[in-house]
Amino acid sequence: MDKQEALSNLKQYESEINKYQSLSRGLMTREEMIVIDRKISQLKERTKAIRSMLSVET
């Protein structure tokens, strides 16, 4: 993955995190909340890995 692709992916993942975090939890079932929380966690791990990779490259 080159730097441009990494930055693009980082931006996309951050956008998805914001989208999921802005959902109204009052309208979700417990299971839906768990799925959303897992997805947010996965996206945060991916962004963390990309940031780490980018900091090593520079």
PQR file with spaces between the fields and no chain letter, atoms N, CA, C, O and H, PARSE charges and radii, in Angstrom:
ATOM       1  N    MET     1       0.851   -1.167    0.000 -0.4000 1.5000
ATOM       2  CA   MET     1       0.000    0.000    0.000 -0.0000 2.0000
ATOM       3  C    MET     1       0.903    1.239    0.000  0.5500 1.7000
ATOM       4  O    MET     1       1.771    1.387    0.861 -0.5500 1.4000
ATOM       5  N    ASP     2       0.688    2.116   -0.969 -0.4000 1.5000
ATOM       6  CA   ASP     2       1.476    3.340   -1.001 -0.0000 2.0000
ATOM       7  C    ASP     2       0.850    4.402   -0.092  0.5500 1.7000
ATOM       8  O    ASP     2      -0.236    4.217    0.457 -0.5500 1.4000
ATOM       9  H    ASP     2      -0.017    1.996   -1.668  0.4000 1.0000
ATOM      10  N    LYS     3       1.559    5.503    0.046 -0.4000 1.5000
ATOM      11  CA   LYS     3       1.137    6.544    0.993 -0.0000 2.0000
ATOM      12  C    LYS     3      -0.217    7.142    0.613  0.5500 1.7000
ATOM      13  O    LYS     3      -1.052    7.379    1.486 -0.5500 1.4000
ATOM      14  H    LYS     3       2.441    5.654   -0.400  0.4000 1.0000
ATOM      15  N    GLN     4      -0.441    7.385   -0.666 -0.4000 1.5000
ATOM      16  CA   GLN     4      -1.711    7.960   -1.117 -0.0000 2.0000
ATOM      17  C    GLN     4      -2.881    7.028   -0.819  0.5500 1.7000
ATOM      18  O    GLN     4      -3.935    7.467   -0.358 -0.5500 1.4000
ATOM      19  H    GLN     4       0.238    7.192   -1.375  0.4000 1.0000
ATOM      20  N    GLU     5      -2.689    5.759   -1.083 -0.4000 1.5000
ATOM      21  CA   GLU     5      -3.733    4.775   -0.814 -0.0000 2.0000
ATOM      22  C    GLU     5      -4.005    4.685    0.685  0.5500 1.7000
ATOM      23  O    GLU     5      -5.157    4.583    1.106 -0.5500 1.4000
ATOM      24  H    GLU     5      -1.834    5.403   -1.458  0.4000 1.0000
ATOM      25  N    ALA     6      -2.954    4.724    1.478 -0.4000 1.5000
ATOM      26  CA   ALA     6      -3.105    4.662    2.934 -0.0000 2.0000
ATOM      27  C    ALA     6      -3.884    5.868    3.445  0.5500 1.7000
ATOM      28  O    ALA     6      -4.773    5.726    4.284 -0.5500 1.4000
ATOM      29  H    ALA     6      -2.019    4.807    1.135  0.4000 1.0000
ATOM      30  N    LEU     7      -3.552    7.047    2.943 -0.4000 1.5000
ATOM      31  CA   LEU     7      -4.268    8.254    3.358 -0.0000 2.0000
ATOM      32  C    LEU     7      -5.733    8.208    2.933  0.5500 1.7000
ATOM      33  O    LEU     7      -6.618    8.640    3.672 -0.5500 1.4000
ATOM      34  H    LEU     7      -2.829    7.162    2.261  0.4000 1.0000
ATOM      35  N    SER     8      -5.977    7.684    1.746 -0.4000 1.5000
ATOM      36  CA   SER     8      -7.348    7.544    1.258 -0.0000 2.0000
ATOM      37  C    SER     8      -8.139    6.578    2.140  0.5500 1.7000
ATOM      38  O    SER     8      -9.276    6.861    2.519 -0.5500 1.4000
ATOM      39  H    SER     8      -5.258    7.333    1.146  0.4000 1.0000
ATOM      40  N    ASN     9      -7.530    5.442    2.461 -0.4000 1.5000
ATOM      41  CA   ASN     9      -8.188    4.464    3.331 -0.0000 2.0000
ATOM      42  C    ASN     9      -8.435    5.042    4.716  0.5500 1.7000
ATOM      43  O    ASN     9      -9.493    4.822    5.305 -0.5500 1.4000
ATOM      44  H    ASN     9      -6.606    5.212    2.153  0.4000 1.0000
ATOM      45  N    LEU    10      -7.470    5.772    5.232 -0.4000 1.5000
ATOM      46  CA   LEU    10      -7.599    6.386    6.550 -0.0000 2.0000
ATOM      47  C    LEU    10      -8.792    7.339    6.578  0.5500 1.7000
ATOM      48  O    LEU    10      -9.590    7.321    7.515 -0.5500 1.4000
ATOM      49  H    LEU    10      -6.610    5.950    4.754  0.4000 1.0000
ATOM      50  N    LYS    11      -8.902    8.155    5.563 -0.4000 1.5000
ATOM      51  CA   LYS    11     -10.016    9.105    5.469 -0.0000 2.0000
ATOM      52  C    LYS    11     -11.354    8.366    5.391  0.5500 1.7000
ATOM      53  O    LYS    11     -12.325    8.756    6.040 -0.5500 1.4000
ATOM      54  H    LYS    11      -8.254    8.170    4.801  0.4000 1.0000
ATOM      55  N    GLN    12     -11.396    7.308    4.602 -0.4000 1.5000
ATOM      56  CA   GLN    12     -12.618    6.519    4.453 -0.0000 2.0000
ATOM      57  C    GLN    12     -13.006    5.861    5.776  0.5500 1.7000
ATOM      58  O    GLN    12     -14.175    5.892    6.161 -0.5500 1.4000
ATOM      59  H    GLN    12     -10.608    6.991    4.074  0.4000 1.0000
ATOM      60  N    TYR    13     -12.045    5.272    6.468 -0.4000 1.5000
ATOM      61  CA   TYR    13     -12.326    4.610    7.743 -0.0000 2.0000
ATOM      62  C    TYR    13     -12.805    5.608    8.792  0.5500 1.7000
ATOM      63  O    TYR    13     -13.726    5.316    9.554 -0.5500 1.4000
ATOM      64  H    TYR    13     -11.096    5.247    6.155  0.4000 1.0000
ATOM      65  N    GLU    14     -12.183    6.783    8.833 -0.4000 1.5000
ATOM      66  CA   GLU    14     -12.603    7.801    9.794 -0.0000 2.0000
ATOM      67  C    GLU    14     -14.017    8.278    9.501  0.5500 1.7000
ATOM      68  O    GLU    14     -14.790    8.553   10.419 -0.5500 1.4000
ATOM      69  H    GLU    14     -11.435    7.021    8.214  0.4000 1.0000
ATOM      70  N    SER    15     -14.351    8.376    8.229 -0.4000 1.5000
ATOM      71  CA   SER    15     -15.705    8.763    7.836 -0.0000 2.0000
ATOM      72  C    SER    15     -16.720    7.714    8.294  0.5500 1.7000
ATOM      73  O    SER    15     -17.789    8.056    8.800 -0.5500 1.4000
ATOM      74  H    SER    15     -13.723    8.153    7.483  0.4000 1.0000
ATOM      75  N    GLU    16     -16.380    6.444    8.115 -0.4000 1.5000
ATOM      76  CA   GLU    16     -17.265    5.366    8.556 -0.0000 2.0000
ATOM      77  C    GLU    16     -17.422    5.358   10.073  0.5500 1.7000
ATOM      78  O    GLU    16     -18.521    5.133   10.579 -0.5500 1.4000
ATOM      79  H    GLU    16     -15.511    6.166    7.705  0.4000 1.0000
ATOM      80  N    ILE    17     -16.342    5.600   10.796 -0.4000 1.5000
ATOM      81  CA   ILE    17     -16.408    5.654   12.259 -0.0000 2.0000
ATOM      82  C    ILE    17     -17.382    6.748   12.684  0.5500 1.7000
ATOM      83  O    ILE    17     -18.234    6.529   13.545 -0.5500 1.4000
ATOM      84  H    ILE    17     -15.449    5.782   10.384  0.4000 1.0000
ATOM      85  N    ASN    18     -17.253    7.923   12.079 -0.4000 1.5000
ATOM      86  CA   ASN    18     -18.152    9.030   12.411 -0.0000 2.0000
ATOM      87  C    ASN    18     -19.599    8.684   12.103  0.5500 1.7000
ATOM      88  O    ASN    18     -20.504    9.026   12.864 -0.5500 1.4000
ATOM      89  H    ASN    18     -16.561    8.102   11.380  0.4000 1.0000
ATOM      90  N    LYS    19     -19.812    8.006   10.985 -0.4000 1.5000
ATOM      91  CA   LYS    19     -21.170    7.614   10.598 -0.0000 2.0000
ATOM      92  C    LYS    19     -21.772    6.673   11.638  0.5500 1.7000
ATOM      93  O    LYS    19     -22.910    6.865   12.068 -0.5500 1.4000
ATOM      94  H    LYS    19     -19.077    7.729   10.367  0.4000 1.0000
ATOM      95  N    TYR    20     -21.020    5.667   12.038 -0.4000 1.5000
ATOM      96  CA   TYR    20     -21.525    4.706   13.017 -0.0000 2.0000
ATOM      97  C    TYR    20     -21.708    5.335   14.392  0.5500 1.7000
ATOM      98  O    TYR    20     -22.656    5.002   15.102 -0.5500 1.4000
ATOM      99  H    TYR    20     -20.096    5.510   11.689  0.4000 1.0000
ATOM     100  N    GLN    21     -20.813    6.239   14.775 -0.4000 1.5000
ATOM     101  CA   GLN    21     -20.920    6.869   16.084 -0.0000 2.0000
ATOM     102  C    GLN    21     -22.096    7.830   16.166  0.5500 1.7000
ATOM     103  O    GLN    21     -22.580    8.120   17.260 -0.5500 1.4000
ATOM     104  H    GLN    21     -20.043    6.510   14.198  0.4000 1.0000
ATOM     105  N    SER    22     -22.559    8.324   15.035 -0.4000 1.5000
ATOM     106  CA   SER    22     -23.664    9.274   15.046 -0.0000 2.0000
ATOM     107  C    SER    22     -25.039    8.604   15.010  0.5500 1.7000
ATOM     108  O    SER    22     -26.063    9.283   15.086 -0.5500 1.4000
ATOM     109  H    SER    22     -22.166    8.088   14.146  0.4000 1.0000
ATOM     110  N    LEU    23     -25.064    7.288   14.895 -0.4000 1.5000
ATOM     111  CA   LEU    23     -26.344    6.581   14.882 -0.0000 2.0000
ATOM     112  C    LEU    23     -27.039    6.695   16.235  0.5500 1.7000
ATOM     113  O    LEU    23     -26.385    6.734   17.277 -0.5500 1.4000
ATOM     114  H    LEU    23     -24.232    6.736   14.833  0.4000 1.0000
ATOM     115  N    SER    24     -28.362    6.747   16.210 -0.4000 1.5000
ATOM     116  CA   SER    24     -29.144    6.841   17.440 -0.0000 2.0000
ATOM     117  C    SER    24     -29.261    5.464   18.080  0.5500 1.7000
ATOM     118  O    SER    24     -29.903    4.566   17.535 -0.5500 1.4000
ATOM     119  H    SER    24     -28.893    6.715   15.364  0.4000 1.0000
ATOM     120  N    ARG    25     -28.638    5.306   19.233 -0.4000 1.5000
ATOM     121  CA   ARG    25     -28.652    4.024   19.930 -0.0000 2.0000
ATOM     122  C    ARG    25     -30.019    3.718   20.529  0.5500 1.7000
ATOM     123  O    ARG    25     -30.329    2.558   20.801 -0.5500 1.4000
ATOM     124  H    ARG    25     -28.116    6.035   19.676  0.4000 1.0000
ATOM     125  N    GLY    26     -30.824    4.726   20.735 -0.4000 1.5000
ATOM     126  CA   GLY    26     -32.155    4.517   21.298 -0.0000 2.0000
ATOM     127  C    GLY    26     -33.062    3.710   20.385  0.5500 1.7000
ATOM     128  O    GLY    26     -34.038    3.112   20.837 -0.5500 1.4000
ATOM     129  H    GLY    26     -30.572    5.669   20.515  0.4000 1.0000
ATOM     130  N    LEU    27     -32.741    3.697   19.114 -0.4000 1.5000
ATOM     131  CA   LEU    27     -33.563    2.977   18.140 -0.0000 2.0000
ATOM     132  C    LEU    27     -33.004    1.602   17.789  0.5500 1.7000
ATOM     133  O    LEU    27     -33.543    0.912   16.925 -0.5500 1.4000
ATOM     134  H    LEU    27     -31.949    4.183   18.746  0.4000 1.0000
ATOM     135  N    MET    28     -31.918    1.203   18.461 -0.4000 1.5000
ATOM     136  CA   MET    28     -31.264   -0.073   18.155 -0.0000 2.0000
ATOM     137  C    MET    28     -31.581   -1.129   19.201  0.5500 1.7000
ATOM     138  O    MET    28     -31.852   -0.836   20.366 -0.5500 1.4000
ATOM     139  H    MET    28     -31.479    1.764   19.163  0.4000 1.0000
ATOM     140  N    THR    29     -31.534   -2.367   18.733 -0.4000 1.5000
ATOM     141  CA   THR    29     -31.620   -3.483   19.675 -0.0000 2.0000
ATOM     142  C    THR    29     -30.231   -3.701   20.272  0.5500 1.7000
ATOM     143  O    THR    29     -29.240   -3.149   19.792 -0.5500 1.4000
ATOM     144  H    THR    29     -31.313   -2.605   17.787  0.4000 1.0000
ATOM     145  N    ARG    30     -30.178   -4.498   21.307 -0.4000 1.5000
ATOM     146  CA   ARG    30     -28.898   -4.800   21.957 -0.0000 2.0000
ATOM     147  C    ARG    30     -27.925   -5.429   20.961  0.5500 1.7000
ATOM     148  O    ARG    30     -26.745   -5.080   20.929 -0.5500 1.4000
ATOM     149  H    ARG    30     -30.983   -4.946   21.697  0.4000 1.0000
ATOM     150  N    GLU    31     -28.426   -6.353   20.156 -0.4000 1.5000
ATOM     151  CA   GLU    31     -27.588   -7.046   19.182 -0.0000 2.0000
ATOM     152  C    GLU    31     -27.034   -6.078   18.139  0.5500 1.7000
ATOM     153  O    GLU    31     -25.870   -6.174   17.749 -0.5500 1.4000
ATOM     154  H    GLU    31     -29.385   -6.636   20.182  0.4000 1.0000
ATOM     155  N    GLU    32     -27.869   -5.152   17.695 -0.4000 1.5000
ATOM     156  CA   GLU    32     -27.413   -4.163   16.717 -0.0000 2.0000
ATOM     157  C    GLU    32     -26.323   -3.272   17.312  0.5500 1.7000
ATOM     158  O    GLU    32     -25.352   -2.937   16.634 -0.5500 1.4000
ATOM     159  H    GLU    32     -28.814   -5.073   18.012  0.4000 1.0000
ATOM     160  N    MET    33     -26.487   -2.892   18.570 -0.4000 1.5000
ATOM     161  CA   MET    33     -25.467   -2.072   19.230 -0.0000 2.0000
ATOM     162  C    MET    33     -24.133   -2.811   19.321  0.5500 1.7000
ATOM     163  O    MET    33     -23.069   -2.226   19.120 -0.5500 1.4000
ATOM     164  H    MET    33     -27.276   -3.164   19.121  0.4000 1.0000
ATOM     165  N    ILE    34     -24.209   -4.098   19.627 -0.4000 1.5000
ATOM     166  CA   ILE    34     -22.987   -4.904   19.725 -0.0000 2.0000
ATOM     167  C    ILE    34     -22.287   -4.978   18.372  0.5500 1.7000
ATOM     168  O    ILE    34     -21.066   -4.841   18.294 -0.5500 1.4000
ATOM     169  H    ILE    34     -25.073   -4.573   19.791  0.4000 1.0000
ATOM     170  N    VAL    35     -23.055   -5.193   17.313 -0.4000 1.5000
ATOM     171  CA   VAL    35     -22.485   -5.265   15.958 -0.0000 2.0000
ATOM     172  C    VAL    35     -21.829   -3.932   15.588  0.5500 1.7000
ATOM     173  O    VAL    35     -20.715   -3.910   15.065 -0.5500 1.4000
ATOM     174  H    VAL    35     -24.047   -5.305   17.376  0.4000 1.0000
ATOM     175  N    ILE    36     -22.516   -2.834   15.858 -0.4000 1.5000
ATOM     176  CA   ILE    36     -21.982   -1.508   15.545 -0.0000 2.0000
ATOM     177  C    ILE    36     -20.709   -1.240   16.345  0.5500 1.7000
ATOM     178  O    ILE    36     -19.730   -0.724   15.806 -0.5500 1.4000
ATOM     179  H    ILE    36     -23.421   -2.852   16.283  0.4000 1.0000
ATOM     180  N    ASP    37     -20.724   -1.589   17.629 -0.4000 1.5000
ATOM     181  CA   ASP    37     -19.537   -1.385   18.469 -0.0000 2.0000
ATOM     182  C    ASP    37     -18.347   -2.196   17.968  0.5500 1.7000
ATOM     183  O    ASP    37     -17.212   -1.720   17.992 -0.5500 1.4000
ATOM     184  H    ASP    37     -21.519   -2.008   18.068  0.4000 1.0000
ATOM     185  N    ARG    38     -18.605   -3.409   17.520 -0.4000 1.5000
ATOM     186  CA   ARG    38     -17.523   -4.236   16.961 -0.0000 2.0000
ATOM     187  C    ARG    38     -16.969   -3.620   15.681  0.5500 1.7000
ATOM     188  O    ARG    38     -15.758   -3.589   15.464 -0.5500 1.4000
ATOM     189  H    ARG    38     -19.527   -3.795   17.501  0.4000 1.0000
ATOM     190  N    LYS    39     -17.870   -3.134   14.844 -0.4000 1.5000
ATOM     191  CA   LYS    39     -17.450   -2.512   13.584 -0.0000 2.0000
ATOM     192  C    LYS    39     -16.601   -1.270   13.863  0.5500 1.7000
ATOM     193  O    LYS    39     -15.571   -1.065   13.222 -0.5500 1.4000
ATOM     194  H    LYS    39     -18.854   -3.158   15.020  0.4000 1.0000
ATOM     195  N    ILE    40     -17.032   -0.444   14.818 -0.4000 1.5000
ATOM     196  CA   ILE    40     -16.263    0.743   15.190 -0.0000 2.0000
ATOM     197  C    ILE    40     -14.888    0.338   15.698  0.5500 1.7000
ATOM     198  O    ILE    40     -13.882    0.954   15.347 -0.5500 1.4000
ATOM     199  H    ILE    40     -17.869   -0.611   15.339  0.4000 1.0000
ATOM     200  N    SER    41     -14.849   -0.693   16.518 -0.4000 1.5000
ATOM     201  CA   SER    41     -13.579   -1.171   17.065 -0.0000 2.0000
ATOM     202  C    SER    41     -12.641   -1.640   15.951  0.5500 1.7000
ATOM     203  O    SER    41     -11.450   -1.329   15.967 -0.5500 1.4000
ATOM     204  H    SER    41     -15.666   -1.194   16.803  0.4000 1.0000
ATOM     205  N    GLN    42     -13.179   -2.383   14.992 -0.4000 1.5000
ATOM     206  CA   GLN    42     -12.368   -2.851   13.863 -0.0000 2.0000
ATOM     207  C    GLN    42     -11.819   -1.679   13.052  0.5500 1.7000
ATOM     208  O    GLN    42     -10.648   -1.668   12.671 -0.5500 1.4000
ATOM     209  H    GLN    42     -14.146   -2.635   14.979  0.4000 1.0000
ATOM     210  N    LEU    43     -12.672   -0.703   12.797 -0.4000 1.5000
ATOM     211  CA   LEU    43     -12.239    0.453   12.017 -0.0000 2.0000
ATOM     212  C    LEU    43     -11.176    1.256   12.762  0.5500 1.7000
ATOM     213  O    LEU    43     -10.233    1.759   12.153 -0.5500 1.4000
ATOM     214  H    LEU    43     -13.623   -0.712   13.106  0.4000 1.0000
ATOM     215  N    LYS    44     -11.328    1.372   14.070 -0.4000 1.5000
ATOM     216  CA   LYS    44     -10.322    2.086   14.868 -0.0000 2.0000
ATOM     217  C    LYS    44      -8.987    1.352   14.845  0.5500 1.7000
ATOM     218  O    LYS    44      -7.933    1.986   14.793 -0.5500 1.4000
ATOM     219  H    LYS    44     -12.094    0.963   14.565  0.4000 1.0000
ATOM     220  N    GLU    45      -9.022    0.024   14.883 -0.4000 1.5000
ATOM     221  CA   GLU    45      -7.780   -0.751   14.801 -0.0000 2.0000
ATOM     222  C    GLU    45      -7.111   -0.553   13.447  0.5500 1.7000
ATOM     223  O    GLU    45      -5.888   -0.439   13.364 -0.5500 1.4000
ATOM     224  H    GLU    45      -9.878   -0.491   14.925  0.4000 1.0000
ATOM     225  N    ARG    46      -7.916   -0.511   12.388 -0.4000 1.5000
ATOM     226  CA   ARG    46      -7.356   -0.290   11.049 -0.0000 2.0000
ATOM     227  C    ARG    46      -6.724    1.091   10.936  0.5500 1.7000
ATOM     228  O    ARG    46      -5.633    1.235   10.386 -0.5500 1.4000
ATOM     229  H    ARG    46      -8.909   -0.603   12.455  0.4000 1.0000
ATOM     230  N    THR    47      -7.417    2.117   11.461 -0.4000 1.5000
ATOM     231  CA   THR    47      -6.857    3.466   11.404 -0.0000 2.0000
ATOM     232  C    THR    47      -5.578    3.553   12.231  0.5500 1.7000
ATOM     233  O    THR    47      -4.626    4.230   11.844 -0.5500 1.4000
ATOM     234  H    THR    47      -8.304    2.000   11.908  0.4000 1.0000
ATOM     235  N    LYS    48      -5.562    2.870   13.361 -0.4000 1.5000
ATOM     236  CA   LYS    48      -4.361    2.853   14.203 -0.0000 2.0000
ATOM     237  C    LYS    48      -3.188    2.230   13.447  0.5500 1.7000
ATOM     238  O    LYS    48      -2.070    2.744   13.498 -0.5500 1.4000
ATOM     239  H    LYS    48      -6.335    2.319   13.675  0.4000 1.0000
ATOM     240  N    ALA    49      -3.440    1.132   12.750 -0.4000 1.5000
ATOM     241  CA   ALA    49      -2.392    0.451   11.986 -0.0000 2.0000
ATOM     242  C    ALA    49      -1.884    1.338   10.848  0.5500 1.7000
ATOM     243  O    ALA    49      -0.680    1.406   10.598 -0.5500 1.4000
ATOM     244  H    ALA    49      -4.348    0.714   12.709  0.4000 1.0000
ATOM     245  N    ILE    50      -2.793    2.007   10.169 -0.4000 1.5000
ATOM     246  CA   ILE    50      -2.386    2.883    9.063 -0.0000 2.0000
ATOM     247  C    ILE    50      -1.569    4.055    9.592  0.5500 1.7000
ATOM     248  O    ILE    50      -0.543    4.410    9.012 -0.5500 1.4000
ATOM     249  H    ILE    50      -3.770    1.952   10.372  0.4000 1.0000
ATOM     250  N    ARG    51      -2.021    4.655   10.690 -0.4000 1.5000
ATOM     251  CA   ARG    51      -1.269    5.774   11.273 -0.0000 2.0000
ATOM     252  C    ARG    51       0.136    5.326   11.683  0.5500 1.7000
ATOM     253  O    ARG    51       1.114    6.047   11.487 -0.5500 1.4000
ATOM     254  H    ARG    51      -2.854    4.366   11.161  0.4000 1.0000
ATOM     255  N    SER    52       0.213    4.140   12.247 -0.4000 1.5000
ATOM     256  CA   SER    52       1.507    3.600   12.657 -0.0000 2.0000
ATOM     257  C    SER    52       2.405    3.389   11.443  0.5500 1.7000
ATOM     258  O    SER    52       3.587    3.731   11.470 -0.5500 1.4000
ATOM     259  H    SER    52      -0.582    3.555   12.407  0.4000 1.0000
ATOM     260  N    MET    53       1.842    2.828   10.389 -0.4000 1.5000
ATOM     261  CA   MET    53       2.594    2.589    9.167 -0.0000 2.0000
ATOM     262  C    MET    53       3.069    3.907    8.552  0.5500 1.7000
ATOM     263  O    MET    53       4.204    4.011    8.087 -0.5500 1.4000
ATOM     264  H    MET    53       0.881    2.550   10.367  0.4000 1.0000
ATOM     265  N    LEU    54       2.194    4.908    8.554 -0.4000 1.5000
ATOM     266  CA   LEU    54       2.558    6.201    7.981 -0.0000 2.0000
ATOM     267  C    LEU    54       3.642    6.896    8.796  0.5500 1.7000
ATOM     268  O    LEU    54       4.499    7.576    8.232 -0.5500 1.4000
ATOM     269  H    LEU    54       1.272    4.824    8.932  0.4000 1.0000
ATOM     270  N    SER    55       3.612    6.733   10.096 -0.4000 1.5000
ATOM     271  CA   SER    55       4.629    7.387   10.929 -0.0000 2.0000
ATOM     272  C    SER    55       5.995    6.724   10.756  0.5500 1.7000
ATOM     273  O    SER    55       7.025    7.377   10.923 -0.5500 1.4000
ATOM     274  H    SER    55       2.915    6.181   10.553  0.4000 1.0000
ATOM     275  N    VAL    56       6.010    5.445   10.426 -0.4000 1.5000
ATOM     276  CA   VAL    56       7.271    4.736   10.187 -0.0000 2.0000
ATOM     277  C    VAL    56       7.868    5.172    8.855  0.5500 1.7000
ATOM     278  O    VAL    56       9.087    5.288    8.729 -0.5500 1.4000
ATOM     279  H    VAL    56       5.174    4.914   10.290  0.4000 1.0000
ATOM     280  N    GLU    57       7.019    5.415    7.861 -0.4000 1.5000
ATOM     281  CA   GLU    57       7.481    5.799    6.526 -0.0000 2.0000
ATOM     282  C    GLU    57       8.111    7.178    6.504  0.5500 1.7000
ATOM     283  O    GLU    57       9.048    7.409    5.740 -0.5500 1.4000
ATOM     284  H    GLU    57       6.028    5.321    7.963  0.4000 1.0000
ATOM     285  N    THR    58       7.627    8.093    7.315 -0.4000 1.5000
ATOM     286  CA   THR    58       8.113    9.481    7.239 -0.0000 2.0000
ATOM     287  C    THR    58       9.395    9.693    7.973  0.5500 1.7000
ATOM     288  O    THR    58       9.917   10.808    7.993 -0.5500 1.4000
ATOM     289  H    THR    58       6.866    7.906    7.935  0.4000 1.0000
